[in-house]
Amino acid sequence: MSSVLGWVLVFALDGGVQLTAEDREVIENLELLQDLDSAADLELLEELAVER
């Protein structure tokens, strides 16, 4: 989980804010997008390493 999403959760839970199912779904989707972005970065690094 990214540090930004982690802080959002900490502040939400610390402040007594209840996350709705929709909020959780948005956070999960953001995490998925971040994971996909990380995977794309790794693929690019692998391609660059092969080209050397």
C-alpha distances in whole Angstrom, upper triangle without the diagonal:
4,7,8,7,6,10,11,10,12,15,15,16,18,20,21,20,19,17,19,18,18,15,13,14,13,10,9,11,9,6,9,11,8,9,12,13,12,14,17,16,17,20,21,21,23,26,26,27,29,31,32
4,5,5,6,9,10,11,12,14,15,17,18,20,21,20,20,18,20,20,19,16,15,16,14,10,11,12,9,7,11,11,8,10,13,12,11,14,16,15,17,20,21,21,23,25,25,26,29,30,31
4,6,5,6,9,10,10,12,14,15,16,18,20,19,20,18,21,21,20,17,16,18,16,12,14,15,12,11,14,14,11,13,16,15,14,18,19,18,20,23,23,23,25,28,28,28,31,33,33
4,5,5,6,9,10,11,12,14,15,16,18,17,18,16,19,19,18,15,15,16,14,11,13,14,11,10,14,14,11,14,17,15,15,19,20,19,21,24,24,24,27,29,29,30,33,34,35
4,5,5,6,9,10,10,12,14,15,17,15,15,13,15,16,15,12,11,13,11,7,10,11,8,8,12,12,10,13,16,15,15,18,20,20,21,24,25,25,28,30,30,31,34,35,36
4,5,5,6,9,10,11,12,14,16,15,15,13,16,17,17,13,12,15,13,10,12,14,12,10,14,15,13,15,18,18,17,20,22,22,23,26,27,27,29,31,32,32,35,37,37
4,5,5,6,8,10,10,12,14,13,15,14,17,18,18,14,14,17,15,12,14,16,14,13,17,18,15,18,21,20,20,23,25,24,25,28,29,29,31,34,34,34,37,39,39
4,6,5,6,9,10,11,12,11,12,11,14,15,15,11,11,14,12,9,13,14,12,13,16,17,15,18,20,20,20,23,25,25,26,29,30,30,32,34,35,36,39,40,41
4,6,5,6,8,10,11,9,10,9,12,14,14,10,10,13,12,9,12,14,13,13,16,17,16,18,21,21,21,24,26,26,27,30,31,31,33,35,36,37,39,41,42
4,5,5,6,8,10,10,12,11,15,17,17,14,13,17,16,13,15,18,16,16,19,20,19,20,24,24,23,26,28,28,29,32,33,33,35,37,38,38,41,43,43
4,6,5,6,8,8,11,11,15,17,17,14,14,18,16,14,17,19,17,17,21,22,20,23,26,25,25,28,30,29,31,34,35,35,37,39,39,40,43,45,45
4,6,5,6,5,7,7,11,14,14,11,11,15,14,12,15,18,16,17,20,21,20,23,25,25,26,28,30,30,32,34,35,36,38,40,41,42,44,46,46
4,5,5,6,7,8,12,14,16,12,12,16,16,14,16,19,18,18,21,23,22,24,27,27,27,30,32,32,33,36,37,37,39,41,42,43,45,47,48
4,5,7,10,12,15,18,19,16,16,20,19,17,20,22,21,21,24,26,24,26,29,29,29,32,34,33,35,38,38,38,41,43,43,44,47,48,49
4,5,9,11,15,18,19,15,16,20,19,18,21,23,22,22,26,27,26,28,31,30,31,34,35,35,37,39,40,40,43,45,45,46,49,50,51
4,6,9,13,16,17,15,15,19,19,18,20,23,22,23,26,27,27,28,31,31,32,34,36,36,38,40,41,42,44,46,47,48,50,52,53
4,6,9,13,14,11,12,16,16,15,18,20,19,20,23,24,24,26,29,29,30,32,34,34,36,38,39,40,42,44,45,46,48,50,51
4,6,10,11,9,10,14,14,14,16,18,19,19,22,23,24,25,28,29,29,31,33,34,35,38,39,40,42,44,45,46,48,50,51
4,7,8,6,7,10,10,10,12,15,15,16,18,20,20,22,24,25,26,28,30,31,32,34,36,37,38,40,41,43,45,46,48
4,5,5,6,9,10,11,12,14,15,17,18,20,21,23,24,26,27,29,30,32,33,35,36,38,39,41,42,44,45,47,49
4,5,5,6,9,10,10,12,14,15,16,18,20,21,22,24,26,27,29,30,31,33,35,36,37,39,41,42,43,45,47
4,5,5,6,9,10,10,12,14,15,16,18,20,21,22,24,26,27,29,30,31,33,35,36,37,39,41,42,44,46
4,5,5,6,9,10,11,12,14,15,17,18,20,21,23,24,26,27,29,30,32,33,35,36,38,39,41,42,44
4,5,5,6,9,10,10,12,14,15,16,18,20,21,22,24,26,27,29,30,32,33,35,36,37,39,41,42
4,5,5,6,9,10,10,12,14,15,16,18,20,21,22,24,26,27,29,30,31,33,35,36,37,39,41
4,5,5,6,9,10,10,12,14,15,16,18,20,21,23,24,26,27,29,30,32,33,35,36,38,40
4,5,5,6,9,10,10,12,14,15,16,18,20,21,23,24,26,27,29,30,32,33,35,36,38
4,5,5,6,9,10,10,12,14,15,16,18,20,21,23,24,26,27,29,30,31,33,35,37
4,5,5,6,9,10,10,12,14,15,16,18,20,21,23,24,26,27,29,30,32,33,35
4,5,5,6,9,10,10,12,14,15,17,18,20,21,23,24,26,27,29,30,32,34
4,5,5,6,9,10,10,12,14,15,17,18,20,21,23,24,26,27,29,30,32
4,5,5,6,9,10,10,12,14,15,16,18,20,21,23,24,26,27,29,31
4,5,5,6,9,10,11,12,14,15,17,18,20,21,23,24,26,27,29
4,5,5,6,9,10,11,12,14,15,17,18,20,21,23,25,26,28
4,5,5,6,9,10,11,12,14,15,17,18,20,21,23,25,26
4,5,5,6,9,10,10,12,14,15,17,18,20,21,23,25
4,5,5,6,9,10,11,12,14,15,17,18,20,21,23
4,5,5,6,9,10,11,12,14,15,17,19,20,22
4,5,5,6,9,10,11,12,14,15,17,19,20
4,5,5,6,9,10,11,12,14,15,17,19
4,5,5,6,9,10,11,12,14,15,17
4,5,5,6,9,10,10,12,14,16
4,5,5,6,9,10,11,12,15
4,5,5,6,9,10,11,13
4,5,5,6,9,10,11
4,5,5,6,9,10
4,5,5,6,9
4,5,5,7
4,5,5
4,5
4
